[in-house]
Amino acid sequence: MEDAPLGDCAPDTADTTDCTKPSGRHRDRAMTLRAIAERLRKIIWLERTPCDVVIFDAVGSDELRHCMPSRARVNTLRTREGLALVKSLRIIPILVASLLKYRKPGLALVVSIVRIWKPKVIITYIDNTPAMGVLKQIFPGTQMISVQNGTRWDLSLPNQPHLDFDHYFSFGQAENDIFAVGGHSAVRVHPVGSLRAGIFVETIPAAQDNTFDICHISGFAPLRGIDPDRSRAQIHSAYFETDKRLFRTIVQFSRANNLKLCVAMRFPTDNAAFEEERRYFSLDDASQVCAIPRSPYSSYKAVRSSRLSTTISSSLGYEALGLGARVIFAKDVKAVSSLVTEGAWTTNLVTHRLPESQRLHSLEYGEFSSKATALLNMTDEEYINHSKDARAYYMNIDMQRLPQQIIRQSIEEFLARPA
């Protein structure tokens, strides 16, 4: 998920094919003005009723609804669909005062809405935004909850914004080390596992048997329209090439051992990129590999119905690890591991606590074959013991107290506190 910046409207995506467009600050200013004009065309009207909890940003709001206490009054602050305005004349003087104080229209608008809604808790599923730290400074008595939605290896990259969290509900203990190395902070980190994985466990019945032997979790993204920033383009290219080569090795191993292989696709069939993704993996109609198009929880189902999953470093791979599934990660392959050492990290924090059997350092057939064979030959009990420490560190899901249940209880406790 992309970050939803707090402040002026986020610039739209630049067209990298047109070298005649303004560059640097002039280009960014032009992009920002276009984004502002686009938002002004659509006003999002919000209810004026005060609430107990504000969900900051509609992205992930469906998942966060699973965490809400039944009697809590909940409002969603949609920050990127248009110009959000409350149906109250009171917002005008509050907005003017906020504009004079903060000098940033986006920040002033959010602050004005929060002042009208008066929540005790603000929660977001966009956990890599500085917004929650900014809001905490303005509303110190409000509890700010950030719920992790993806692996945070991106915090290893240079020039990452400083993040200050109040309550951070993380995948595991790894985030403590990631924050410490990168200079980020949190008043309290709650290692509860993945909210989305918890919802999956709670709502989707478990499969009875294995349909596939190996599930490859696709990391495909089209090369066109990538971020014009050179470092981002380098990341995209490294993942693009590594995932393609990794899949060839997996196919070779599957054919040599007569194994059933599937790909958990990133795109649904009605997306134009789906056919491009099929071609990327060479999945023609005659292929022996089963392509599973994206649909609600389709990738989770594919992983759960497979004996072994493979990925570079997707969130789903770590979620599978937390749920007790066998997974191999390729984040130690040089083309992608070198990305994390360009910034503050000297150790690959997203793999260094995995067993060696679950870390690929190359894309050579011999290494993959020996590690995949070892994992496939383990009994369930052997594997659970083998991966115990890694699960606690990277994806600390308690099947008896799922993430949504823990977050809900925390919100209930916050709401019960006297004003």
N, C-alpha and C positions, 0 to 999 in steps of 0.2 A: 504494500500500500504506500502511496506517496504521502509525504508530509503535507499537512494543512497549515501553512504559515500564519502566525498571528501578527497582524499589522496590515499593511496595504495589500491589495489583491495580488495573488500570485500571478506571475507572467505566464502567458500561454506558451505552448511548445513552439520553438523556433523552427523555421524551415531551413534545414542545413544545405539544401541544394541551391539556394539563391545567394551567391556571394556578393550581390549588390546591396543587400540589406545593411543597415547601419550596424556597427559593431560596438562592443564594450558598453559603456554607460549609456550611450545614445540608443543603442539597440534595446537594452534592458528597459529604459524609460519608455520607449515606443511600445514595447510588448506590454508593460504594465498599464499604460494608458488604454491600449486595446482591450485588455482584460477588464479594466474598470468600466469602460463603455459597454462591454458585453454584459456585465453584471447589472448595470443600470437598466438594461432592457427588460430585466425580469426581477420583480420584487417578490420576496418570499415573506408572507405575512405570518407572524408568530403570535400565539396566544399571549395575553397579558397576565394570565393567572399565575400567581406565585407558585413555586413548586419546592419539593424536597431535594430532588436530584436533577441536574442538568447533564444530558449526554452531549458532549462537545464534539460536533461534526457527525453528520448522518452516516459516514463511512463506518461500518462496524456496529451501527446502532442496533441492528437486528440481533446480533450476538449479545450485546450488552443488555438487551431486554431480558435475557435469561438470568441476569444477575440482580434484577430489581426486586426488592421486597414487595409483596402483594399489595400492601396498602400505601406504598410510596407514590407521591405525585411526581411524575416524571415529564420533563420537557426536553425536546431535542433541538439543539442549536445547529442548524444547517448552515455551514460557513462557505460552501463553495458552489451552491446552486443558483445564487443570485444575490440580490441585496436584501439581507434579512432585516425586517422591521417589525416591532411589536405594535399590536393594534391598540395603542394608547397615546394620547397627547402628552402624557408625562415624559415620554422618551425624548421629546424635543429639547426641553431645558437641560435634561441629564446629558444628552448627547453633545450639546453645545459646550457644557462645562467640561466634559471628558475630552473633547477636541482641543480646547484651550489648554488643558493640563498635559495631555499625552502627545499631541501633535501628529498622531498617526490615525487616520480615519478608521482603518480596520480594527485596531486595538480599542479605540474610543467607542466604536459601535458594540463590540463584544462586552466591554465593561458596562455600557449603558444597559444592555439587555440583562446582564447578570444582576445589576442593581435593582431592576424592576422585578425579576424573578425571585431573588433572595434565597437561593438554594443553600442547603447545608453541605451538599456534596456536588462536586463536578467530576465527571468521569469521562475518559476518552479511550478509544481503541487505537488512536494514532500516537504511538508511544515514542516516536522519534522527532517530536516537535518541541521547540522551546516554550510553546504557549502555556503549558501548565505551570512552569516555573515563574513566568511573568505574572500569570493570574494569582499565584500564591502570594507574591509580593504585594499585590493590590488588595487581595482578600485573605489576609492571614488566618482568619477564623474559619474559613471554608476548607473542608477536606478535599484535596485533589488526588484523584485516583487515575493512574495510567496503567493500562492493561497491555502487556506485550503481545504484538500481533505477528512478529516475524523475527528470525534470527538477526542479531544485532552485530554481525561482523562488519557491517558498514561503518560502525563507530571506529574501526581501525584506520579508516581512510584519512588523509590529511585534510585540514580545513573543515572539520566537522563542527557544527555549532555546539557550544557548551550546553549541557542539559542538566537541569536541577529538578529533581522529582520530589514530591511529597510522599505518597504511597505508590510504590511501583510493584505491581503483581507480575512477577517474571516467570519465565519458563523454568529456571532452575537457579543453582548457585553460581553458574558461570557469569551471570550478569554482574555480580558483585566484583569479580575480577576485571571484567570488561570496563566497568565504570571507574574502578580504581586506576587502571592503566591509562585511560583516556581523560582523566580529570573530571569526570562527571560525578554527580552526587545524588543521593536519595536519603530522605529522612528515615524511611524504612523500606526494605526490599522483602517482598513476600514471595518465596519460590513455590508457586502453586501448579506449574505446568501450563499447558496451552488451553485457553478458554474454548477455542473452536474444537479441539480434540475432545474436551470434556462434554461439549454439547453433542458431538457425534456419538460418544459412548452412551450418553443418556437417552438419545432419541432414535438411534438406528440399531435394530436387533443384530446380534452377533451372527456371523456366517457359521455354518456348521462344518464346512470342510474347505480345503485349499483347492481353488480353481486353477491357480497358476503356480509355477515354481519360482519365477522371478518377476518382480514388477519394477520397471525402471520409471522413476519419477522425472518426467520431462522438465528440463530447464530451458526449453526453446523460447526464444523471442526473436521476432523478425529483425534483421539488420537495418532495414529502412526506418527512417524517422527516429534514429537514436539521438540521445542527448548530444548537442554540439560540443559540450565540454570534452576536451581531449581525454582526461582521465576516465570519465564515464564511458566514453567510446572504447577505451582500452579494456575496461572491465567487461563490457558487453561482448567484445570480440573474443576475449579470453574464455569466457563461459561458453560462447557459441561454438568455438572449436573444440574445447575440452569435452563438452557433453556429447558432441558428435563422435569423437574418437572413443570415448568411454562406451558408448552404445555399441559400436562395432565390436569391441572386445567382449561385451556381454552377449551379443548375438553369436559370436564364435564359440564361446563357452557353452551356451545353451544348445547349439547344434551338436557340439561334440558330446554332450551328455544327454541328448534327447529330452531337453527340458522345455516346459511350456512357458513362454515369455509374453508379457504384456507391457504396454506403455500407458501410464496415466498421463493423458494429454493435458496441455495447459489451456487449450481452446475448445469450445463447443462446436458442433457441426455447422451451426448457422453463422459462425464467424469466418470471415474471408481468410483468416490466417490458418484455419484448420487444415486445409489442403496443403498449404505451404509447410506446416508442421509435419504432415504425413510424408511429404517429399524429403524433408530434412532427415527423417529417420529411415527413408527408403521403404515406407510401408505401402506397397502397392497392393492391389486386390489379391495377388497370388502369395503375398507374404504369409509366413507362418507365425508372424507376430501379431498379437491382438491389440489394436488401438482402442483405448477406452476414452471416448470423448468426454470433455468436462461437462458435468452437471452437478447439482447440489450433492456434495460429499462423495462424488464418484471416485476421486483419487483416494480418499480414506478407505472406501470399500475395496478398491483394487489392492491396496497395501494389505488390508486385513485378510484378503482371500489369497495371498501369496506367501510362500515359504521364506522368501528373501526379497528385500527391496534394495535398490541402488539409487544414489543421488550424488550430486556434487556437494551441496550443503543446504538443501531446501529445508524450510520449516517443517514440511510434512515428513521429511526423513527423521528429524529429531522428535516429532510427535510420535512417529512409529516406534522409535527407540523407547520413548516413555511408556508406550502401551505394551511393551514387551516383545515387539516384533524384531526380527533380525534385519539389520541394515548395514550396508557398506557405504562409506562416504569417500568422495574423491577430492576433498578440499585440500589435501596435502600434495596433489599433483602440482608441479612447479608453476605452470602457467597461471593457476589461480591462487596458490599459496603465497606467491610473491606479492600479490596485491595487498595482503594484510601486513606485510613488513614495510610498506612504503610510508606508513604513518607512525603511530605511537607504539605499535606492538612489536615485540621481538620474538614472541611465541605465538603460535597459531592457537589462540584461546578457544576456538570453536571445535578443535579436534584433539587438543593435547591430553585430555582426560579420557579419550576413547581407547578401548583395547586395540592393540596393533592389528588384530584380525579384522577390525572394522574401519581401518584407515588405509586408503590406497595412496602410495607415494609415487606411483607411475601408472601408465596405462598399458603396461606390458601384460601380455596374456598370462605369463607364468605367475605373476604376483596375484592377479585377480583370481585365477583358477585355484591357487592354493588357499586363499582366504575364503572364497565363496564355498569351496568344498568343505573346509573346516567348519564353517558356520552351519551349512546344510546338514552336516553329519552329527551335530550336537543334539542331544536330547533337549526337550523344553526346559527341564530343570537345570541342565548344564548351562544352557544359554542364559537363563535368568540370573544365575549366580555369576556368570562370566561378565554380564553387562550391568550388574547391580550398581556399582559406583558411578558409572557413566550416566545411568538413568537419573540418579539423584542429582548429579552435577548439571546435566543439560536439560532434562525434562522431568521435573519432579512431580509427576501426577500421582495423586493418592486416589485409587479407584473407589475407596470408601467415602472420601470427601472430595468431590470433583471441584475444579476451579470455580465454576459458577456458584456452587454452594458456599465456598469459602468467601468469595467476593460479596455475595448477598449477605452473609452473616456480618461481614465488616461494615457494610453500608447500614445495616440495621443498628449496629452499635454506634456508629457515627450519628445517626438520626436520633438516637435515644439520649444523646448528650444534651445537657441544658444549653440554651442559646447564650 
